[in-house]
Structures are given as structure tokens and as C-alpha cells.
Amino acid sequence: QKEVEQDPGPLSVPEGAIVSLNCTYSNSAFQYFMWYRQYSRKGPELLMYTYSSGNKEDGRFTAQVDKSSKYISLFIRDSQPSDSATYLCAMSGPNQGGKLIFGQGTELSVKP
Amino acid sequence: ETGVTQSPTHLIKTRGQQVTLRCSSQSGHNTVSWYQQALGQGPQFIFQYYREEENGRGNFPPRFSGLQFPNYSSELNVNALELDDSALYLCASSHRRETNYGYTFGSGTRLTVV
């Protein structure tokens, strides 16, 4: 079993839809939870990070962490074609030496 | 100059050969991490360099090695290439080691082993 599981998709939605992306994990020591966006032929770009449990909002993006369920989510409101990319969840914690543990990535396509 | 730059962007090697990939860290960053991203997968941690020394290593064999230079740039060397080494190799820099989220990634080097 992988430490971090993420539905690879692909996920296709119409413009303006609300998108929900999710990851589950098994290591209860994880404390930092991140979402990266990766466009084709580019490196990952940090979208949001959250420490421990709770919600965090940034514009059209909302990240949620439920440590009791070992489940994290990213919501995208009013999705745009420019949001089409692969979304990667990543996690880290103490004694990880700065290592990020990534999910497989979910490929999202937003159709005009 | 801002951002992380990697070279080359693409290369093709034959099984058994050796390859060196290069990374220039973002200005002000002193730590470099390398990741391997196979097609359709998330990045996997190879190792991290801080102050020219290896600071942590993932589950990769010794034929994967690295260097960090006094200007914080870095190299990833892979010996005895195997077909499964075909992947996107990403370099990420940060302003301190063991940061949990403060990484800037480069666009990667696409390595194909034939």
C-alpha cells in the first residue's frame, strides 16, 4: 500500500463547475499537506499548503485536511480552462528530512 | 536570475550508459532536492543536498549519486542506466533544509533510456 493514494482520473468537467480532488494517506505523522499544480512539460507549482487539520481558502481554491480520517481535499470553484493540469497532493512531517511524499496526481480537464 | 533552471531539457541515452543532469537553484536558496517522476506517477524523492553534503536519501540504489557546488547548484549522476530510469527528473530548491513546503521546482529533464 502506498503512503499516499490519489485517484489518477482523468477528470473532465465543464467550465464553471466545482471540482473536488482528494487524497488519502496512511502515515499519521504527516503534518504538512500541500497541493501542487503541474502543467504539461513543466515542474510542479505550489498552490496551497496547510499545517495540521482545518481549512484554508485562497481565491477560487479551498484546501481541507481531516487528520482523523487521513483525508485531504482541494476544491476549485468556478473552474476555468486554464485550470486544466495535473494536480498533485504532497505531504511531509517531522523526521522526514524535508522529503515530500506525493500522490499519483489527478489529471483535470476543464472544457469551455 | 529567479527560478530553478535545469539542463538539458531532454536527452536520450542507451542502456548501460551514464548521464549527468544539472540544476541551478533559485537565488537565495541553499538546499537542492532531486525527484524522479515516471510517466503518470507523482514525483519520488531521490536525495537532498545541503552545504555540499547529502542530507537525506530516498529508496534509490547507489548508482544514483549527486553533487552540490559552493554556488548551491547541483548535479544528479546516474550510472549503468536501465530502461526503468526513463522519467522526468525534477530539481527543487529551498532556502533551508528540511522545509516542508518552501520548494521551487524546475521544469525538469526528460530522460529516455533505449
HADDOCK unambig.tbl for C-alpha pairs under 7 A between the chains (distance, minus, plus):
assign (segid A and resid 32 and name CA) (segid B and resid 100 and name CA) 6.55 0.50 0.50
assign (segid A and resid 41 and name CA) (segid B and resid 107 and name CA) 6.85 0.50 0.50
assign (segid A and resid 42 and name CA) (segid B and resid 107 and name CA) 4.43 0.50 0.50
assign (segid A and resid 42 and name CA) (segid B and resid 108 and name CA) 6.98 0.50 0.50
assign (segid A and resid 43 and name CA) (segid B and resid 90 and name CA) 6.91 0.50 0.50
assign (segid A and resid 43 and name CA) (segid B and resid 105 and name CA) 5.58 0.50 0.50
assign (segid A and resid 43 and name CA) (segid B and resid 106 and name CA) 5.38 0.50 0.50
assign (segid A and resid 43 and name CA) (segid B and resid 107 and name CA) 4.12 0.50 0.50
assign (segid A and resid 43 and name CA) (segid B and resid 108 and name CA) 6.13 0.50 0.50
assign (segid A and resid 44 and name CA) (segid B and resid 105 and name CA) 6.07 0.50 0.50
assign (segid A and resid 45 and name CA) (segid B and resid 105 and name CA) 6.85 0.50 0.50
assign (segid A and resid 88 and name CA) (segid B and resid 42 and name CA) 6.94 0.50 0.50
assign (segid A and resid 92 and name CA) (segid B and resid 100 and name CA) 5.94 0.50 0.50
assign (segid A and resid 97 and name CA) (segid B and resid 56 and name CA) 5.95 0.50 0.50
assign (segid A and resid 97 and name CA) (segid B and resid 98 and name CA) 5.01 0.50 0.50
assign (segid A and resid 98 and name CA) (segid B and resid 97 and name CA) 6.46 0.50 0.50
assign (segid A and resid 98 and name CA) (segid B and resid 98 and name CA) 3.56 0.50 0.50
assign (segid A and resid 98 and name CA) (segid B and resid 99 and name CA) 5.36 0.50 0.50
assign (segid A and resid 98 and name CA) (segid B and resid 100 and name CA) 5.54 0.50 0.50
assign (segid A and resid 99 and name CA) (segid B and resid 45 and name CA) 6.39 0.50 0.50
assign (segid A and resid 100 and name CA) (segid B and resid 45 and name CA) 6.94 0.50 0.50
assign (segid A and resid 102 and name CA) (segid B and resid 42 and name CA) 5.47 0.50 0.50
assign (segid A and resid 102 and name CA) (segid B and resid 43 and name CA) 6.12 0.50 0.50
assign (segid A and resid 103 and name CA) (segid B and resid 42 and name CA) 5.48 0.50 0.50
assign (segid A and resid 104 and name CA) (segid B and resid 41 and name CA) 4.62 0.50 0.50
assign (segid A and resid 104 and name CA) (segid B and resid 42 and name CA) 4.27 0.50 0.50
assign (segid A and resid 105 and name CA) (segid B and resid 41 and name CA) 6.56 0.50 0.50
assign (segid A and resid 105 and name CA) (segid B and resid 42 and name CA) 5.78 0.50 0.50
